[in-house]
Amino acid sequence: MAASLRGTNALSARITSVLSASYADLDIRSALETLDDRDVRNTAETRRRLRLDVQKEVIQCNGEIVTDFGEVAEQLKRIGSAITSLNTFCDEMRSHIAAANRETEPALEEATSLINNRKQVETKQQILTAFNSHFSISEEESTILTSTAEPVDEDFFQALTRVKKIHHDCQVLLGTEDQRLGLEVLEQSSKQINAAYQKLYRWIQREFKTLDLENPQINASVRRSLRVLAERPTLFQSCLDFFAEARENILSDSFYAALSGSTSDHQNLNINPIEFQAHDPLRYVGDMLAWAHSTTVSEREALEVLFISEGDEIKRSIQAGLESEPWLRGEGDEEVFDGKKALNQLVSRDLTGVARLLRQRTEQVIQSHDDATLAYKIANLIGFYKSTFARLLGADSEVLELFNNLENSAMRQFRASMRDHIAAVQSDLAVAPADLSPPDFLEEALQMLKVLAKSYDTSAAAAESSGDGFQVVLAETLDPFLSGCENLGKGLQAPGCDIFAINCLLAVKDVLSSYTFSADRVREMVDTINEHTAKLVEYQHQYLTYTSGLSTLLEALSGISDSTDSLKTIPEQTAFKPDALVNVSQQLDEFLPSALIDAAENLKQLQNRKTVQEITEEAAGRFCEDFEFVESKMLAADDLLYKESEEDEEEQSPALRDLFPRTSGEIRVLLS
């Protein structure tokens, strides 16, 4: 029972083991494949011999392996002997190599040292080559830069630019410990630069001698040379001085040729000289001034191409030159270079010779003529060109001093001639004309004044000022003659003195009223005329009152007030007695029909009929006012007398109105 139980358990364990085995295991699969290759059948005999066969095969395989290892051992022995031999040969080679090394070591060290030295030499050679290429120029470039035989062209400017760069880069060399090389290069480059600027300076001077300013296509190299030379302000200014002197001589010769038709070396030119074709002195001066103005415009346009077109470059160059030569800088914060100002100054200097000749010829014309009108016209012409040149060359141009002197000289001649003329006229002054018209000397003065006013009106002074400049002319050409007329008028009786004054002033006013620049003087004359007119009005008023008899009544009423007591005294006045008042009334009636005609006859010598009418009408109006005053007083007195007579019941005396019947309305109608 127990045995069966154990057999059952063993079988169960066997079955469990078989069932738990994984047929995916590689070993099991390999064993199964081996069994399948041998075609083993699952029999008892086969199962019994299988183990033996496997063990036999394993033993055979192990034997073969041992045999193979024996052969390997033999081979290893032979390899060991070969290695031993090789070691022996290697030891021998090492001994030979060590001996060779001991023998070749000095040579190798020397070769290494030579190679290192070679590398250092090559490095130094590269440094030297780079230094020479950057800090030195070739002999050819040095010749181009300093030799006067070589032209100033693009190669020159390129060489100069390179040398200036070398000079600038020397600062790097001066920053090293050993400054000797930097100082040597700096000294050499400075000499080369100075020589180059000297060459450029002389070349520009030669070009200036033959430079044709009339050609609009001025050589561009001259402009570039000036810009470069500006880096040396001293040389640049010296060049400008040389140029100004050369141009002064050229323009002086040209002006002399334009005047006389021949040059200073007596070479005749095929032109019409100004001295021969300008017979009138004013035209002669005008032609000279016109030539000077035309030449100035041409000169300025030509020089503008040289300076203004390169103005900024020249300014920067001069600034750079002043930074390198600070001792040339002036005091203050003045501008380094003003192209337009420099241009105006240069043109002014070019015209110095022309100005000298112009002054000589113009002063000769002024002093050789005693005509005051001509002198004043010349002064105005010079003033016109002075303003023109001021706009062209600036207000601080030296040329303007010439025009100031010439203008003053012409005005001095004008004043002298006028004073001589006034002195001659004053000796002939006697009495005013019988018809009280303006005297002949005033008419002559007014004719001259018309010419002078017209000349001033066309001048630049009339447009630039409010007429102050013409006051000088009036003081010289008009005031003395008006003073003479005033002296003549003092010898006349009224109203002749006022009539004569008004005639003279109206004649002057007619001449000056056409010009705006004499408006102030015209207003002064109008005020003076009004003063004389007021005197004539007063004269006419007195004439009307005395002729009509009204003056007697006015005198009697002068002390009468508006009070009742004062008004009552009017009939008691001598002038208001019946007989006297009737006589005045008759005189008034005789006066009224021809009153205005008789009054106008007093002013018949006054040449302005309108003024005569205005004066007479104003005097008549004042006469009417006086009559109204007298009438009002008489009516007031009549009213008082009428009231008293009614209260006293006395016989009433005749009324003043009855004795003096004219009314103010009738007077105004008759005198209108």
Secondary structure, 3 states (H helix, E strand, C coil): CHHHHHHHHHHHHHHHHHHHCCCCCHHHHHHHHHHHHCCCCCCHHHHHHHHHHHHHHHHHHHHHHHHHHHHHHHHHHHHHHHHHHHHHHHHHHHHHHHHHHHHHHHHHHHHHHHHHHHHHHHHHHHHHHHHHHHHCCCHHHHHHHHCCCCCCCHHHHHHHHHHHHHHHHHHHHHCCCCCHHHHHHHHHHHHHHHHHHHHHHHHHHHHHHHCCCCCCCCCHHHHHHHHHHCCCHHHHHHHHHHHHHHHHHHHHHHHHHHHHCECCCCCECCCCCHHHHCCCHHHHHHHHHHHHHHHHHHHHHHHHHHHCCCHHHHHHHHHHHHHHCHHHCCCCCCCCCCHHHHHHHHHHHHCHHHHHHHHHHHHHHHHCCCCHHHHHHHHHHHHHHHHHHHHHHCCCCCHHHHHHHHHHHHHHHHHHHHHHHHHHHHCCCCCCCCCCCCCHHHHHHHHHHHHHHHHHHCCHHHHHCCCHHHHHHHHHHCHHHHHHHHHHHHCCCCCHHHHHHHHHHHHHHHHHCCCHHHHHHHHHHHHHHHHHHHHHHHHHHHHHHHHHCHHHHHHHHCCCCCCHHHHHCHHHCHHHCHHHHHHHHHHHHHHHHHHHHHHHHCCCCCCCHHHHHHHHHHHHHHHHHHHHHHHHHHHHHHHHHHHHHHHHCCCCCCCHHHHCCCCHHHHHHHCC
